[in-house]
């Protein structure tokens, strides 16, 4: 069953991460949700925040958001805003520009 495999994967992933790291990530998501005037949702496979009809995703890491990842966020989570601390790869920005110009990309409080 793929659902059980996913749950086991998530359980192992979460148990391998320190509680501190998880709490820090959640605090960052909540802060960004407030900055964007939204309400924090969180949880695996759910958007990080919602503001009206818009759903947002927060990425707090050193690696940039790639095109395949951006495609997955838009297609599977219905994301209309992505806030990435590290930014976005050029192919990801080009993909947004040509296929989903309505999606807002944010890096360090600036819209790209």
C-alpha positions in Angstrom: 0.0 0.0 0.0 1.6 3.3 -1.1 -0.2 5.3 1.6 1.4 3.2 4.3 4.8 3.5 2.6 4.4 7.3 2.5 3.4 7.4 6.2 6.4 5.3 7.1 8.7 7.5 5.1 7.3 10.6 6.7 7.5 9.1 10.2 11.2 8.0 9.6 12.0 11.4 8.1 10.4 13.3 11.1 12.0 11.1 13.7 15.4 11.5 12.0 15.1 15.3 12.2 15.6 16.9 15.6 12.6 18.4 17.4 14.4 21.7 17.4 14.8 21.8 13.6 11.1 21.0 13.1 10.1 23.7 15.6 12.4 26.2 13.9 10.9 25.4 10.5 7.3 25.7 11.8 8.1 29.1 13.5 9.6 30.3 10.2 6.5 29.2 8.3 4.2 30.9 10.8 6.2 34.1 10.6 6.1 34.1 6.8 2.3 33.4 6.8 1.9 36.5 9.0 4.1 38.6 6.8 2.0 37.7 3.8 -1.3 38.4 5.7 -2.2 34.7 5.7 -3.2 32.0 8.1 -0.7 29.2 8.8 -1.9 25.8 7.7 1.1 23.5 7.6 1.2 19.7 7.7 2.6 17.2 5.2 1.1 17.6 1.7 -0.8 20.7 2.7 0.0 24.3 1.7 1.9 26.3 4.4 -0.5 29.2 4.5 -3.7 30.6 3.0 -4.8 34.1 2.3 -8.3 34.2 0.8 -8.2 32.1 -2.3 -4.4 32.0 -2.4 -2.3 29.2 -1.0 1.4 29.7 -0.3 4.4 27.6 0.3 7.5 28.6 2.4 10.9 27.1 1.7 13.6 27.8 4.3 16.7 26.1 3.1 20.0 26.7 1.3 19.0 25.1 -2.1 17.0 26.9 -4.7 13.5 25.8 -5.7 13.8 23.8 -9.0 11.5 23.7 -12.0 10.2 20.1 -11.3 9.6 21.1 -7.6 7.7 24.3 -8.7 5.6 22.3 -11.2 4.7 19.8 -8.4 3.7 22.5 -6.0 1.5 24.2 -8.5 -0.1 21.0 -9.8 -0.5 19.0 -6.6 -0.9 21.6 -3.9 -2.5 24.4 -6.0 0.1 26.9 -4.8 -0.2 30.5 -6.0 2.7 31.9 -4.0 6.2 30.5 -3.2 8.4 32.2 -0.7 12.0 30.8 -0.9 14.8 32.0 1.2 17.4 30.6 -1.3 15.5 31.7 -4.4 14.7 29.9 -7.6 16.6 28.3 -10.4 16.5 30.0 -13.8 14.4 27.2 -15.4 11.9 27.5 -12.5 11.5 31.2 -13.1 11.3 30.7 -16.9 8.6 28.0 -16.4 6.6 30.3 -14.2 6.9 33.2 -16.7 5.7 31.0 -19.7 3.2 28.7 -18.1 1.9 30.2 -14.8 2.4 34.0 -14.8 -0.2 34.3 -12.0 2.1 32.5 -9.6 4.0 34.8 -7.3 7.7 34.0 -6.5 9.2 35.7 -3.5 12.8 35.7 -2.4 13.9 37.7 0.6 10.7 39.8 0.7 11.0 40.7 -3.0 8.7 39.5 -5.7 10.6 38.0 -8.7 
